Amino acid sequence: QVQLVESGGDLVQAGGSQRLSCAASGNTVSIGAYGWSRQAPGKQRELVARITRSGSTYYTNSSMKGRFTISSDNAKHTVYLQMNSVKPEDAAVYYCGAAMRGKWYWGQGTQVTVSS
């Protein structure tokens, strides 16, 4: 198994930037990809982005691809989500995930609040 701990969630002003981090521990050698998902109040959880161990990235929609950047440091078993030009609709709990043998494991989440 793998344990994931997110950090960096905070109050951010609309139009500003925020960087989320996630540290993985445990059976990290088996991680094939990392991802970020989010869940806003009253809404379903949605995938934001994912990155493979080789560095290939995928963003759920074009709006996120232009404003969010997912990156990882495999040596540190850490994945990041750089959020730029933050919008009020980006407010949510952001979860870090790791894929191992076809199964996703998720952290407890970190809250991002956006002030307009």
C-alpha positions, 0 to 999 in steps of 0.5 A, a space after each residue: 500500500 501507499 500513504 499520501 499526505 497533501 499540503 498547501 491548501 489555503 485561502 487564495 484570492 481569485 486570480 492568484 496562485 497556489 501550489 499543492 504538494 503531496 508526499 507518498 510513502 510506503 510501497 512507492 516503487 510500485 506507483 505508476 502514476 500520480 493524480 489530483 482530483 477535487 470535490 466541491 461542496 454538493 458536487 461529484 469528485 472530478 479528476 483534475 490531472 494525472 502524470 505517469 512515472 515517465 512524465 506524461 501528463 493528462 488534464 481533464 479539460 482545456 480550462 485546467 490545462 491552461 491554468 494548472 500544471 501537474 508535476 512530480 519528483 520521483 526521487 522524492 515521491 512527491 507530486 505537485 499541482 501548480 494552480 494559476 489564475 485561480 477562479 472561485 469555481 476552483 474552490 474544493 477539497 483537492 485529493 492526491 492519488 497514486 496508481 498501483 497495479 490498476 488501483 488508485 489510492 487517495 489521500 485525505 485531501 487539502 482544502 482550497 478556498 477562493 476569495 473573490 
